[in-house]
Amino acid sequence: MSANDHLVIFDTTLRDGEQSPGATMNKAEKLRIAKALEKLRVDVIEAGFAIASQGDFEAIKGIAETIKDSTICSLARAIDGDIDRAAEAVRPANRSRIHTFIATSPIHMKHKLNMAPDEVVEQAVRAVKRARNHVADVEFSCEDAGRSELDFLCRIIEAAIDAGATTINIPDTVGYAIPHQFGNTMAQLLNRIPNADKAIFSVHCHNDLGLAVANSLAAVSQGARQVECTINGLGERAGNASLEEIVMAVRTRQDYFNLDTRIDATYIVPASRLVSTITGFPVQPNKAIVGANAFAHESGIHQDGVLKHRETYEIMRAEDVGWHTNSLVMGKHSGRNAFRTRLLELGIQFGTETELNEAFARFKALADLKHEIFDEDLQAIASNTRQKDQLGRFGLVCMKVCSETGVIPKADLTITMDDKEHRVQAEGSGPVDATFKAIESLVDSGCKLQLYSVNNITSGTDSQGEVTVRLERGGRIVNGVGADTDIIIASAKAYIAALNLISAGGIRHHPQEADV
């Protein structure tokens, strides 16, 4: 595809997506998602914010060493130390990018930066030039462009392009823009900036008013040729533009946009499931493209129409985005090699034979409980296996829960703490409440339970339940995820997983916490 009919997909799940409260990922989890993004054929992967923490730096560097087919990018404020750290992190990549930014709206320049407009332009130019000394591909973002003055945007963008910026990003940082207005802003920038033809113009829209995708597409219709987005729309506050919605909107309406992406859409649903499992953020059933109801029809009129001619009520094929018409993938008679092969097809690969054997044993145990094994089950098995290898202070040995009409529920658990077994008991208003109280009677974590969520991984009463537990302590928020065909056991696993994350320490500092 030429530059005019190719829309660059810039995925920031691992950076902006990770800034969702509770969505922090470790290096191994980030690498798994990066591999899924590479399978999707994402053009640019923003792997993190190198200066934010040592963990972020190491994750970016590990991704840069592993991923071969996508450009690897690190975010950096317009500060020398940020830029140098980002350059060091992305250096091993086949193709690398530094993404530097500075605020350009009057409210940000006055109240956050305490800088005059001339000073902001000077710092932006210096940052772009420094980044170009490290890499050939430099992106410059005008933070809070949605509330910036158009004349000032034209001035700073022209200077940034002259300094060597190859991509210019126009972010609607606080989700303030309206589609028609935002599209008009993009058109004016492209028309008024003399050297606009020397850079690709990009958009990064937030979803505070539910308009992130609409604003992004409005800008694309006016000449933007890169969209910054995330899997499942993950991101700060209400999230970002959803990659799956951007890609399929452009592909489905090529008659309007007259361009396409290089995304292999058949990997969209597997990537969505992986991100959901790792972050503990479930996908709502009515979510476009990847929600469980996205291709479901209950109305008799709709069902009749689809049976007669699919396109009467479906503008996309479910198979094109990764849904399987043949849902049965594996069974209890499947062998180890078939198991390994299917995992590789899903982008799951274990580092050791021991891990693979552990996962296969879990698969066989689940196959004895369930008649049908789905891809989502395999994703959960892989996550649980890795979680077990990363266990910290606490572990679940066994548990017994009694819940009977007219009797107060009671939980009896055996838990390991610092490699010693402890038996704990508690009563509660329900079996889950009793289980959590029993665990807390031993660990006394001081955590506040912010979220308890149960979702079925697949359909049917024999489905595994996936439980997400979000805990907060001292301003730190973590998600624990557990899966089992028994949701009470899954709940205990999730709570213990969250406790292990809390007790592990190593707080990941929010990138915006540092002073500019």
C-alpha angles and dihedrals in degrees: 000000000000123000090260097055099033119089110202113224112213110188118204099174090119093051115025092021091054090055089073107111107265096010097104112140131200124231095266092050092048090051092052090053092045090055090051090051090050089053087051087055094237109182098217128019114198096207099186148293105294097200093050095082144333088255092056091048093051092046092052091047092048091051091047090053093049110035114077108170103049132061110251116220137187125198119234134177116234089271127114095233093050093050095047091048091049091050091052092050097051096038096102093056124109087227120017137186136188115211111200127180145181131184117261106177119103092239093052096043092050103038104026107028099026087212135132118239092253090054091050092053091048092051093046092053092047091050094050092048092049091049090050088056087063105035139012093225112069126168121198122199128198099213113221091011088157089071098034126111112258095226091053092047090054091050098048095041092052089051093047092051091048088052091055109273110154097187126038117200123203106197126193087209098179099032092249101134130101117218100243092045093046093048090050090052090054092049092050093048092052092047099043103041108085096210097038090118090066094067141044112245117224139186132213112187130186124213104228091127094030091255104108096112093039092050092047093051091046089056092046090053088056097049111285109141102187128056122194110212145145139229109269089001090280115174150103118329107337092000138240137290109296115247092213093053095047093048096046094042091056093042095046093046101042086136087070105031098034092207140082143199129241091237118135095224094194087079095054098094095045090050090049092051092047094052091046092051095046097045097036091232106133120216112244113240094239094049111132116256098352104041118108091244096044092105099022123114124197102160111096091223091053093045091051092049095049092048091052096043122351096215093062089084106004122072092181135036114245090221091057092067097041106274111138122227087196100058098180107090107156139009141188091274093056115114132230094259093052089048092052092046094052091048090053090051088055091050094253118135128166122218096222139029088239091062091047092050091049091051092047091052089052089049092053091048091051092046089059089056100039129049093208127040116202133195089254089058090053091050089053092048090052092049093047091049092052091044090055090053090052097048117143130189099333137055138169115240102171141326143198123198127188119201117169134159110266093009126100108249115249132195126203114189139173110212133179117226117181089347094305123111120234129183115218134180135188143160125228146168088269139001094271093047090050091049094052092045090051091053092047092050086069105033100034089198099175089224126147116225106231101170139016114181132171123195131171110239092209137001127282136056090274091058120127112253115226113207125195120198120188117197130185128199127165093347093309117120125196137175123220120194128196132175131196139136084248107065093203090058089044088052092053091048091050094048092049091047089054092048090053090053092049093048093046092071117195095129112208106227116227107250093232093055093084119085119252 
